[in-house]
């Protein structure tokens, strides 16, 4: 089976497609870096939409999502944006955890796996 890579960098690819599945690396909000959890979540979800589209997928095909929050007390703030974005009836399996992220300016990181 062919492997396609999207957003190839020196250390990682932003997405990898293989066997009818697309795997997205953890996405962070570079434009909203240092801003609110809501602003960062909205940017990340926009990035996810773009990457899924490039790989021939869509948010309705997300199978699994992992969300890392720098501060779990912002869970409801992140969910307000997530709930507006994810199509009802197409909610994926999901885990949300608190973790130290790569920079203190990042408050949210999201990775998804989707069918193509």
N, C-alpha and C positions, 0 to 999 in steps of 0.2 A: 504494500500500500504506500501511496505517495504521502510525503510529509510536506506541508506548506508552512512557511514561517512568515509572520507579519511584524513589521516594526523591529527588524533585526538590529540588535545592538552588540556591543563588544562583550557584554556580560549575559544578556538574555534577550529573548524575543518578547514582544508585547502579547503575541498570540501565536499558537501553533495549532494547525488543523491536521487531523489524522483520522482516517476511518469513519468519517461522518460525525466527528466530534471536534469541537474547537475548545481549546484550553487557554484562558486568558491569565496572564501573570497578574499579580496584585497591582492595581492601578491606584495612583495617588493624584492629588490635585495640585499640579505645579502652578497654574495660573492663580488659584485661590489659596496658595500656600500661606499659612499664618492666619487665614480668615476663619469664619465660623464653621462648625460641623455641617450646618445646612448648606452653606456655599460650597464647601469641599465635596460633600456628597453629590450635589447637583452636577458639579464638573465631572466627577468620576463616572457618574451614570451616563453622561453625554459621551465620554470617552469609550465606555463599554458599548454604547449604541453604535458608535463609529467602527470600532474594531469588529464587532459581530457582523456588521454589514459588509465590511471588507472580506470577511471569511465566508460570506454567504449564509449567515445566520441572522437571528433576530431575538430580541428580549423575550418573546413568547416561547422560545425554544431553550431557555436557560434551565438546566437540570439541577445545578447546585451553585450556591453562592457562599463564600466565606467573607465575613466582614470583621476587620480589626478596628477597634476604637482605642485611641490613646487614653480615654477616660470613659468608662462604662456608664457614668452618670449622664452622658450625652446620647444614650441609646434612643430615647424618645425623640430627640431632635433629628437624629439620623433617620429614624423610622418615618417621620412626617414626610420627608423627601422621598424615601424609598416607596412608601405606600402610594404616593401620587404617580410614581414612575412604573411600578410593576403592574402589568395587566391582570385584573382579577380573573381567576380561573386558570392563570398561568404562573402562579407563585411557585418558585423552586424550593427544593430542600435548602435549608440555610442554617448556618452557624454564625454567631456573633460573639466575639471574645474581646477582652481588654488586653492590650499588649503595648509595649514600648515600640514605637515606629522608628523608621530610619532617621528622621529629623523631628525635633520637638515642634516644628511648624506644621507637620502633618498630623491631622487629628483622626483621619479615616483612611483605610485602605480596603479595597474590594477586589476579590478575584472570583471569576465565574467559569463554569464549564457548561457548554451548550451543545445541543444537537445541531447539525447543519441541515 
